[in-house]
Amino acid sequence: MGTATDSSSPLRAEEVREFAEEKTELLAQNPDLNEEETKAAIITDFIRLLGWEIPLDGRIEYQFGEHNTNIVDYALLDDGVSKVFVEAKSPGTGLDGHRSQITEYLALDNVELGVLTNGEVYEVYRTHISTDDEVQRQQVARFELGEFPEYLDVLNSLTKEEVTSGSYKDRLQRVVDLNDARTALKENRQTISRDIVGTVTDTVGSIAQEPAREHVNEYLDQIHAELGAANDIGTASPESVS
């Protein structure tokens, strides 16, 4: 997948690649990091990569909710208002059982963005208003540390520059739209192929049927590749999490 070269992006592919390589090597050399060590060695640096500085732009072990009974590992703030929650686990810890934790935290403090990570795998969530005006916490992407360069748009949407300006919303929506398009193309490929061949045959005549069949898959492959290459969106499909 190609690398985006959007000059307006806060992050550059090379710095993201260097970070991913450095931390991948660190994990290989230290496979038994606990949660606190993971935060110190990886997650805090990840947050700095995104342009946030602790404690200037955020809080560690941030207490919130009624009587401050809830604690999230990192809260990234804009003018004192929580904008991004980051919940960390130790490497090797499965994230499936912790998704409700991050989405509940986002709901409780009305936070727009969330990251759930064990240092190896990163899941990004957004608060989203659906077409029927329902507030949802939606998983936008899931990717591994080594895949950072392929998810440059998602990472840029988490930067201090884009979060504080609000421009992350358009970027993340584009990620969702492109992923939806890729999924729709994959799920409906046979129908699309049949319809294209049928239209060509009906319009041009039966003599065009075989050439149409030969070229339609190449055509659909090209569309799929171009959707995937657009701004390095990666391939994780968004899902709504209750």
N, C-alpha and C positions, 0 to 999 in steps of 0.2 A: 504494500500500500504506500502511495507516495506521501511526501511530507508537505504540509501546508506552508506557504510562504507569505501569509498575510502580514503585511508590514505593520498593521494596527494591533497585532497580538502582543500582549505583555510578555509572554513566554516565547522563547525560541527553541526550535527542535533540538539544537545541539546541546543547550544547557539541560534540557529535559533528558536527553539521551545519556549525558555524563552522570547526572544524578542517578538514573536507573542503573547504570553499570556499576557505579560506586556502591550503592546500597545492595545490589544483588551479590556483589563480591563479599560485602560485610556479612550478609546473611549466610552465605556459604561457609564463611570462616567461623561464624558464631550461630550455629543452628539451634541452640538452646536458650535464646534470649527470653527473659520473662517480660511481662507487660511493661513494667517500668523501664526496663532496659531498652525495649523496643521504642518507647516514646522518646527516650533520651537520644538514641542512636539513629532513629529513622523518622519518626512522625514529626518531631519538632523541626527537623531540617526540611521535611516535606512542606510544612507550613511556611517556613522561610522562603522556600523555592517559589511559593505562590505570592510572595511579596508581603506577607504578614509578619510582624515582629511581636514576640511575647516578651514582656507583658504590655508593651505599648499598644498593640492592636487587639489584645485578647487576654483571656484568663485561662489558667490551668486549674482543673478540678473545680469547675464553675458550678456554683449552687444556684438553683432556680426552682420555680414552682411554689406552691403553697407551703409556707414555713421553710422554704429552701431545703426541701427533703430530697430533691433530685440532684444528682451530680453528673455532669458530662465532662469528659477528659479535657476537651478544649472548646472554648467559645470564642469565636472571632467577631469582633465588634466594630461597629461604625457609629461614632458619636454616642457611645454607651449602649447602643442597641445591638442585641445578638443577631448576626446575619448568617453565620455558618457554625454548625456544631460538628465536631470531629470526635468520634468514639473509637478508641484504640483497643486492640486485643493483641495477645502474643502470637508470634508466628506459629502456624500449624493449627491455630484455633479456627474451627469452622465458623463462618459468619451467618449461616442459615438461622441459627437459634438466637441471634442477636438483632435481627432486622426489626423486630417489633420494638426493641429498645430505642433504636435511633429514630424510628418514625414517631413513637410516642413522645420522645423528647422534643422533636420538631413541633408537634401539635401542642404540647403543654406550654411552650414558651413562644409559640407563633413564629418560629424561625423558618427562613425560606430555603436554606440549603443544608445538606448534611453529608458527611462522609463516614462510612464504617470501614475500618481497615484492620488487618493483622500485620501490616507491614509488607506482606507479600501480595495480597489481593485487596483491591480498592473498589468499594461500591459507592456511587454518588446518587443522592436523592434530592428531589426538589419538591416544594409545596406548590401544587398546581390546581387551578380552578378548571374543572371539566366543563364540557359544553352544556351540561344541565346544572351548572352552578354548584357542583359538589366539590368541596375541598378535599384533595387527595394528596398523599405523600407518595410520590412516584419514583421508582428506581430508574434512573436515566442511563446508567452505564455500570458495568462490572468488568474490571480488567486487572491484569497482573502487573507487578512492578516492571517487568521486562517489556511490557507493551506500552509504556508511557508515551513514546514518540508517536504511536498510532492513535492516541487519544488526546492529541494536543488541544483540540477544541474544548473537550470536556475539562481539561486541566485549566485552560485559560478562563473558563467560566467561573472558576473558584478563586481566581486571583483577586487581591485586594482592589486593584484598579477597576476590574469589571464589576465586582460585587458592589463597591461603594458608588459607582456611577450608574448602576442598574443595567448596563449593557449586556450582562451575562444572560438576561432573560431571552433576548433575541438569539444569542448564540446557542443556548441550550434548546430552544424551540427548534432551531435548525437541525440540531443533533437528533432530536426526537422525530422530526418530519422525515429526515433522511433514513433513519432506522426503520420507520414505519413503511417507507417506500421500498426499502430492500426486503423487508418481511413480506409485504404484499406481492412483490414480484416473485419471490421464492415460492410462496404458497399458491400462487395462481399461474405459475409458469406454463403448465400444460394447457390451461384454458386460453391464455394469451396466445400461445403458439398456434393452437388450433384455429383461433379466430383470425389471426393474421393470415395463415395459409388459406383459410376459407374465403377471406375477403379478396386476396390476390387472385384466387382461382375464379371466384364469381365475377370479378371485374375484368380480368385479362383473358381468362379461359383455362381449360384443363391443362393446356400445354405448359402453363406456368406453375402447376402444382408442385412438381418435383423440385425445380429450382428454389421455390419458396421454402419448402421443407428443409432443403440443404442449408439455406442461409439464415433461417429464423433463429436457430439456437445461437449462432455466432452473434447475431444482432442483440439478442437478450443478454448474452454474456457481456457484451460491451456496455449495455445500459447498467447492468449490475456492478461492473467494475467502476464505472464513472460515478455511480452513487456512492460506492464505498470510498473512493479516492477523494471525494469532495470534503476538504477540510479535515481529513484524518479522523473521521467520526468513530472508527471501530465498528464492531458488529453486534454488540450486546443490545438486545431489544428491551425497550422500556417496559416496566410493569408497575401496576398500581399495588401498593402495599397498605393494608388496612392497619 
